[in-house]
Amino acid sequence: MRLFIALDLPSEHKRLLSALRRSLVGVTWYPPQTYHLTLRFIGEVRSRPAMEEIDHALSAIPVDPFDFAPATVGVDDLGPRPRLWAGIAPSPGLVTLQGRIEAALRRCGIAPEKRRFQPRIALGSTNGETGIDIVRWIQAHNLLRGKPVTMERFTLFRSHRTPDAPHYEACAEYPLDAMTFDSVEAW
């Protein structure tokens, strides 16, 4: 199974971000139902015991719910198909959650992520060029500010590759609640 951990966006944020879609030469927009914020890509997990160990480690992460809001847009010029993205307003809770996920996965024997965490929601990809239309799109939307929503869970997803668009299946959801972990520690 090809796995990743993400925040599934609230429907109001998916609507806000889908409203940014325009007819831009060379841009392929991702379907709004696939919008998410990847916290950690895991990759292929083939054994049931490894999957259970990951599930157990993720269920023990203590983090309080936190506010989450899209803010600004940009383009990632790295790679053959640059991606258009929406950023996230600064959130210490989000950074804490991502760091604890990374630590939990390392304890499961998963190699650490080599790239620095950059909280971005992929909106679409280009054919390899960042033309003037994309620059104008960024200028028109770089002051984007979504309404903050309290995030109360994160999700372990399975990615299915299809010829058209990727399909993501939620395998497990984990509530954000530091008190749950603390009460278990009291035993």
N, C-alpha and C positions, 0 to 999 in steps of 0.2 A: 504494500500500500504506500502511496505517495502522500505524505502527511505534512501539514503545516498548522501553526497556531496563529489565530487571528482574533481581532475584534470584528464581529459582524456589525455593520453599521445600522443604526436605527433608520426606519423608513423615511423619516423627515430629512435625514442627511443624504440618503440615496436620491430622494427627489431633488434636493438642492443641487447635488453634483450632476445629476442627469440633465438638469436645466442648462448646464454649461456646454452641452454638446452642440456643435455647429458643423456645418458642412465645410470641412477644411481639406484642401487638396493633400492627399497622401496620408491622412489620418484614419485609422480604424478605431472606432470607439468601442470600449468594452460594454457589455450589457449591464445596466444598473443593478440588476439582481446579484451580480458577482462582486460588487464593490465591497471591499473589506480592508482592514489595516493589518497587514502581516506583522506579527510580533516575532515569529521565528519559523523559518523553513526548516523542516526536519529531513525530508527526502524519503527514500524508500525504506520501509520497515517491513520485513518479511516474516518475522516470527511472532507468534502470539505472546510468548513470555516478554519479549521486548516491548510490544504494544501495551501489555498490562503494566509493566514497570513505568513506562512513560505516563500512562493514565494515573497511576498511583502518585507519582512525583508531582504531576500537575494539580491533582486534587488537594495536595497538602500545601500549596502556595498561599501564604497569608498576605493579602493586600486589601486595603479598604477600597470601596467604590470611589471613583474619581470622575471629574468633569472632562468631557471630550467634545471638541468642536473642530470642524474643518476650518482652515484659515490659509489663504493664499493658494496660488497655483504655480506650476513651473514645468520645465521639461528636463529630463535626464538625458544628456547627450552621450552617455556611455553606451557602448555596444552598437550593433548594426541596426537596431530598431529602437531609437529613442522613445521614451515613454512620457506622456503627459500625466501629471499627477496633481493632487490636491494635498497640501500639507495639513498639519494639525497644530492648533494653538498649543503653546507650551503647557505641559502638564507633568508635575513631579510624580503623580500617581502612575501615569503611563510609563514613565522611565523606570520607576520602581518595579512595576509589574514585569516589564520586559527583562530587566536585570535578574529578577528572581526566576523567570522562566529559563533564561540562559543557564543560570546556576543549577537548576533542577535537572535540565537536560544533560549537563556535564556529569552530574552524579549518576546518570543513567548510562554513561559511556559514550554519549554523542559528542563528537568533536565540536569545539567552540566555533561560533560564527566568525568569519574572518573580516567581514565588513562591519563598519560602525552602524548602529541602529539609526535609521532616519525615518521617522514616522510619516509615511506618505501613502496615499491611496491612489493606485494606478487607475487612470481613467481611459487611457487609450494608447496606441502606439503609432509611430510614423513609419513611412517607407524608407527611412534612413536620412532624410533631410529635414532640417529645421528651417523652413521657409518663412517669408514675411508674414504669411497668414497666421502661423503659429505664434510668432512674436507679437502680432497684434492681439491675438486671443489672450496671451499672457498679460499684456498691458491692460486689456479690458477687464480682466478678472483677478488681478493680483491683490486686490483689496477684499477678496472674498472673506466673509466671516459668517460661520454658521452659529446657530443658537447652541450654547452648551447643553449637553445631555449627560446625565449621570450614567456611567457605564457600570453595570452590576455583574457582568460575566465575561469570560473569554471562552473561545471555542477551539477544539481540536477538529480540523477539517481533513477530509480525504479529497484529493484532487483527481478527477477523471479527465483524461485527455480525450477530446473529441475533434473531428475535423473542423467544426464550426467555431465554437467557443468553449472554454473550459467549463466543467461542471464541478461544483463543490458540494460535498456531502458532509454535514455535521456528524461527527462521530461521538463527541461528548462535549458537554458544557460544564464550566467550572465557575461557581459563584465567587464574586469578590466580596470577601467578608473575613476580616482578620480575626473576628471573635470566634469563628468556627474552629480555626486552627488553635487558638489559645485554649479553648475548652478541652480539646483533645490532649493538649500538653498537660493539663491539670490532672489527668489520670495518673 
